[in-house]
Amino acid sequence: MSSASLIKTSPEKVQVNGWVFYTSTVMILLLTAILIAAPQEAGRVLGVAQAWLSRSFGWYYMIVIAAYLLFVVGVGFSSYGKLKLGSKDDTPDFSYGAWTGMLFSSGIGISLLYFGASEPLDHYFNPPEGTAATAQAARQALQLTFLHWGLHGWAIYALVGLAVAYFAYRHNQPLALRSALFPLVGERWVRGAAGHAVDGFGMFVTLLGLVTNLGIGSMQVSSGLENLFGMAHSNTNLLIVIIVMSTVATIAAVSGVENGIRRLSNLNIVLFSGLLIFVLLFGPTLHLLNGFVQNIGDYMNGIVLKTFDLYVYTGDGEKAERWMGLWTVFYWAWWISWAPFVGMFIARISRGRTVRELVAGVLLIPLGFTLAWLSIFGNSALDLVLNHGAVELGRTALEQPSMSIYLLLEHYPASKVVIGVSIFVGFVLFLTPADSGAVMMANLSCKGGNVDEDAPHWLRIFWSLVITLVTIGLLFAGNFEAMQTMVVLAGLPFSVVLIFFMFGLHKAMRQDVAIEQEQAQLAERGRHGFSERLTALDLHPTQAVVQCFMDRKVMPALEVAAVLLRDQGLDVKTLLGKSKRCMGVRIEMGEGNPFVYEVSLDGYQTPPSESPEDDEGRTRYYRAEVYLYNGSQEYDLMGFSPEQITRDVLDQFESHRQLLGRVYS
């Protein structure tokens, strides 16, 4: 039994958060209408804005992305890493296998198929510095690709996931972006205008990323069908692909995290890994293995240099500036735009994990596969262009990136079958971020309910339809690139929000560590004080005996304690008469650490005796165990009088109030 049960009791009914829902919807539809109505003018303005942003804020992006990575690694592997995302008695909602699978699929999408072969080839032909189409350009191409898909991006996901999960599961805040600002602005502002603004803008940024994902996904699948079946490259066929993909994604979103998304994640791992192993085994295997090892070395050796490399001394500042805007700055902004929904999804599946588990899992589990994929497909493509005269593959990577992976697979045995499998892989890869994105957008649109309760089905369907319609409108207006530009522009203000996340998270962790240390000392003194009384009691009472004690003595004592606390002007919530096995009181505190006193009827197996024969009839015994907000206090109320129980509640509350005063003073 966790103390979180009191937090979950009788929650406010889930309902639409009007401020967030209507504001974000109007912003999204207004932007789409402008881009569709005036595609050329809008594209020109956005292009100028992107060039200005890359020129003026390239340095800022490089610094802030490095700060995110250093912060996440520092927190994860410091003493704060032991903090649990929940009370100390909470257990993870998902097994390690299921959790790992969903982490793997949360940020690995169809973009890996799109960029796996095309990005290294593009850097090979258009490097930011040095001579194009040389061996050195090929080596640099993989180093740059690793930079764009490496630790920095996953650190952004980890930061948002950690911040949202920490305040939702440890401080009973909503599972929303706004909660991470709680230590900085207080509960009134978080639940008011500031919180609405953060969640609303987070939804706007999220939709930009999801639309980009659906656009890339539909073009990727459409290009595969064009290659495999000779299907015409037309808007009609593209529309059919989008509708089919969006319909399946909507069905998965309605199925929820536990069903649809988890199953898709497992399918992702099998299919994606199978395609990777096939290319490795039927390609130049030794060359690819050597290349992977060298690529890892180049990435690790140059990670500090490339993190801050703005190509100031290349001799062609305009070319380097344009390249930065098209690639590195775009990637950093793209990772940031995906961070709200991927981070919230990571938070949603990580209750009961520690801070260190979340950081290590997000940074390492998807990263290893991502780098292996980019190295094997990138080196395979470069090898074909450099050593086997695959001119068409190089040209296609620059002109139609979504087709490049299929032209690569044409050089392998059973190419038609493999291309067919890769199309299906792309379809499944698209689904996981699409359905989890719809779920998270729906959740951000709501308020009330349990912390881990998802939004109603109709709202998930609504956002799936909005994402689909916006994508169709932009693709058919010929202004999809303008939406990609908007991703870069929207990433700038949201990057500032993430800076506040770091400050808020560090402040809360520092305070929580101090509180845990104080509470451990208080609990130890409490256990020592009760030890003599407990030795005189029957230590193995039956369930009926303990239940009778709770009904006749604990419940009246808690009612008296609630009245006395209310007389002090406190807002006391009670859990009395609603569950025979659990009862208690809760008081919200301004510092965000509520006082919780809960008594739970917990059962245990009687300890074994020295004689095996005596264990044959061994039964369970029960305790009226005390839980505070941080979990079990490991002492039993059996034998207390009602007056002593009331006094214990009041003493624990006074200790809690004094503790907060010392920590927050």
Salt bridges, closest charged atoms under 4 A:
GLU41 OE2 - ARG44 NH2 2.69
ASP90 OD2 - ARG351 NE 3.68
GLU119 OE2 - HIS123 NE2 2.90
GLU119 OE2 - HIS148 ND1 2.84
GLU129 OE2 - LYS306 NZ 3.80
GLU187 OE2 - ARG191 NE 2.84
ASP199 OD2 - ARG178 NE 2.68
GLU226 OE1 - HIS233 ND1 3.16
GLU258 OE2 - ARG348 NH2 3.14
ASP298 OD2 - ARG139 NE 2.82
ASP309 OD2 - LYS306 NZ 3.36
GLU321 OE2 - ARG55 NH1 3.78
GLU357 OE2 - ARG353 NH1 3.69
ASP383 OD2 - HIS388 NE2 3.42
GLU392 OE2 - ARG395 NH2 2.18
GLU399 OE1 - ARG395 NH1 2.52
ASP452 OD2 - ARG351 NH1 3.86
ASP454 OD1 - ARG348 NE 3.21
ASP512 OD2 - ARG170 NE 3.49
ASP512 OD2 - HIS171 NE2 2.80
GLU516 OE2 - ARG170 NH2 3.10
GLU518 OE1 - ARG662 NH2 2.93
GLU524 OE1 - ARG527 NH2 2.69
ASP551 OD2 - LYS580 NZ 3.88
GLU588 OE2 - ARG586 NE 2.65
ASP615 OD1 - ARG618 NE 3.90
GLU625 OE1 - ARG623 NE 3.15
ASP651 OD1 - ARG647 NH1 3.50
GLU654 OE1 - ARG657 NH2 3.02
